[in-house]
Each structure stands twice: as C-alpha cells, then as structure tokens.
Amino acid sequence: MRLERLNPARVLLLFLVAVSAWAAWLGWDQHRDVHPDGSVTGPYEAWQVIGLVLTLSVAVAWAALRGHAESAVLGVTAGLTVACAYDWSDDSSGLFALGVVMVMVGSFAATSALSALITYLTGDDGRRGGA
C-alpha cells in the first residue's frame, strides 16, 4: 500500500458508505431466533450479510476503478470495524471484541483482494492520478 495515494476525502466517503451499509443491512436486526429444539441463531440472516458484501463490493470496485484502491481498503475496513464494534459493544461476555477483530481482518483481506484484482485487470500501474 502506498500511503501517498491515500485520498482523505475518499477514505471518509468510503468509511461513511461502510457504516451506512452496515446500518441498512444489519443494524436494524437485533433479535435472535429461538428454535423448537432450544438452539438460538441470529441475529442476522444470510441474505443480510450477502447484501452487505455486495453493496460494499460495488463501492470498493468503484474506488479501485478510479485509482483509489488504497482509500477503498482503508475506508471500508475502518467503517465496518467501527460499525460492528458499536453494534456489538453491548455484549456483556466481552467476546464481541474477538468478532470485531475477525470483521476487521476479514474486511481488510477481502477489500485488499478485490482492489488488487481490479487494479491488475485494469492495468493501473500506480501513475494514474484519478479525481
């Protein structure tokens, strides 16, 4: 990652997109489902997580296509990390911190891979200024 290519305005924009996407897809669903056998699942359904991933993939691809892959990785990773930390912080067991770290690492890996793939496929050699 080349820090001189970071655009603070794009990082902030992608941070806000990630936080907003979390709120839209996952933030409103806070109840767990109790099944007849006593097992508990939730609070999120698979379609909600898939929707979040697809929404953020579009945002990352948009930024990477414009030469701002580094800003996409940093903004989306930070946004998801802050959003899930806020959303899960009421967990009294303290295990939410492990989940937050897993979201941070996973989102960093996924956004890095997608940004790198798009950068490679479009032939961006790092000289494009992009606006």
C-alpha positions as CSV (number, residue, x, y, z in Angstrom):
1,M,0.0,0.0,0.0
2,R,1.4,3.4,-1.0
3,L,0.2,5.9,1.6
4,E,0.9,8.9,-0.7
5,R,-2.0,7.7,-2.9
6,L,-4.5,7.8,0.0
7,N,-7.1,10.5,-0.5
8,P,-8.6,11.6,2.8
9,A,-11.9,12.6,1.2
10,R,-12.3,9.2,-0.5
11,V,-11.4,7.4,2.7
12,L,-14.0,9.3,4.6
13,L,-16.6,8.8,1.9
14,L,-16.0,5.0,1.9
15,F,-15.9,4.9,5.7
16,L,-19.4,6.5,5.7
17,V,-20.6,4.2,3.0
18,A,-19.5,1.2,5.0
19,V,-21.1,2.5,8.2
20,S,-24.3,3.3,6.4
21,A,-24.4,-0.1,4.6
22,W,-23.9,-1.8,8.0
23,A,-26.8,0.2,9.4
24,A,-29.0,-0.5,6.4
25,W,-28.3,-4.3,6.2
26,L,-27.5,-5.4,9.7
27,G,-28.1,-2.6,12.2
28,W,-31.8,-2.9,12.5
29,D,-31.9,-6.6,13.2
30,Q,-31.2,-7.2,16.9
31,H,-33.3,-10.2,17.9
32,R,-32.2,-13.8,17.9
33,D,-34.4,-16.7,16.7
34,V,-35.1,-19.5,19.2
35,H,-35.9,-22.8,17.6
36,P,-38.1,-25.6,19.0
37,D,-35.1,-27.6,20.0
38,G,-33.8,-24.7,22.1
39,S,-31.0,-23.7,19.7
40,V,-30.5,-20.0,19.1
41,T,-29.4,-18.4,15.8
42,G,-29.1,-14.8,14.6
43,P,-29.4,-12.0,14.8
44,Y,-28.5,-11.8,11.1
45,E,-29.9,-13.9,8.2
46,A,-27.6,-14.9,5.3
47,W,-29.4,-12.6,2.8
48,Q,-28.5,-9.6,5.0
49,V,-24.8,-10.4,5.1
50,I,-24.8,-11.2,1.4
51,G,-26.5,-7.8,0.7
52,L,-23.8,-6.0,2.8
53,V,-21.0,-7.8,1.0
54,L,-22.4,-7.0,-2.5
55,T,-23.1,-3.4,-1.6
56,L,-19.6,-2.8,-0.3
57,S,-18.1,-4.8,-3.2
58,V,-19.6,-2.2,-5.6
59,A,-18.2,0.7,-3.5
60,V,-14.7,-0.9,-3.4
61,A,-14.8,-1.7,-7.2
62,W,-15.9,1.9,-7.9
63,A,-13.0,3.3,-6.0
64,A,-10.4,0.9,-7.3
65,L,-11.5,1.6,-10.9
66,R,-10.8,5.2,-10.3
67,G,-7.3,4.6,-8.9
68,H,-8.2,4.8,-5.2
69,A,-7.7,1.2,-4.2
70,E,-5.8,2.1,-1.0
71,S,-8.6,4.5,0.1
72,A,-11.2,1.8,-0.5
73,V,-9.3,-0.7,1.6
74,L,-8.8,1.7,4.5
75,G,-12.2,3.4,4.4
76,V,-14.3,0.2,4.1
77,T,-12.2,-1.7,6.7
78,A,-12.4,1.2,9.2
79,G,-16.1,1.7,8.6
80,L,-17.0,-1.9,9.1
81,T,-14.8,-2.2,12.2
82,V,-16.3,0.9,13.8
83,A,-19.9,-0.1,12.9
84,C,-19.7,-3.6,14.3
85,A,-17.8,-2.5,17.4
86,Y,-20.6,0.0,18.1
87,D,-23.4,-2.5,17.3
88,W,-21.9,-5.4,19.3
89,S,-20.5,-3.4,22.3
90,D,-23.5,-4.2,24.5
91,D,-22.4,-7.9,24.7
92,S,-21.6,-8.5,28.4
93,S,-19.4,-11.5,27.7
94,G,-16.7,-9.4,26.1
95,L,-16.5,-11.9,23.2
96,F,-17.7,-9.2,20.8
97,A,-14.1,-7.9,20.7
98,L,-13.0,-11.2,19.0
99,G,-15.8,-10.8,16.5
100,V,-14.7,-7.2,15.8
101,V,-11.2,-8.3,15.2
102,M,-12.4,-11.0,12.8
103,V,-14.5,-8.5,10.9
104,M,-11.5,-6.1,10.7
105,V,-9.2,-8.8,9.4
106,G,-11.7,-10.3,7.0
107,S,-12.8,-7.0,5.6
108,F,-9.2,-5.9,5.1
109,A,-8.4,-9.2,3.3
110,A,-11.5,-9.1,1.1
111,T,-11.2,-5.4,0.1
112,S,-7.5,-5.8,-0.5
113,A,-8.0,-8.8,-2.7
114,L,-10.9,-7.2,-4.7
115,S,-8.9,-3.9,-5.1
116,A,-5.8,-5.8,-6.2
117,L,-7.7,-7.8,-8.7
118,I,-9.4,-4.7,-10.2
119,T,-6.1,-2.8,-10.3
120,Y,-4.4,-5.7,-12.0
121,L,-7.2,-6.2,-14.5
122,T,-7.4,-2.6,-15.4
123,G,-3.6,-2.2,-15.8
124,D,-3.3,0.6,-13.2
125,D,0.4,0.9,-12.6
126,G,0.1,3.5,-9.9
127,R,0.7,6.5,-12.1
128,R,-2.9,7.4,-12.6
129,G,-3.8,10.5,-10.5
130,G,-7.6,10.0,-10.6
131,A,-10.0,12.5,-9.3
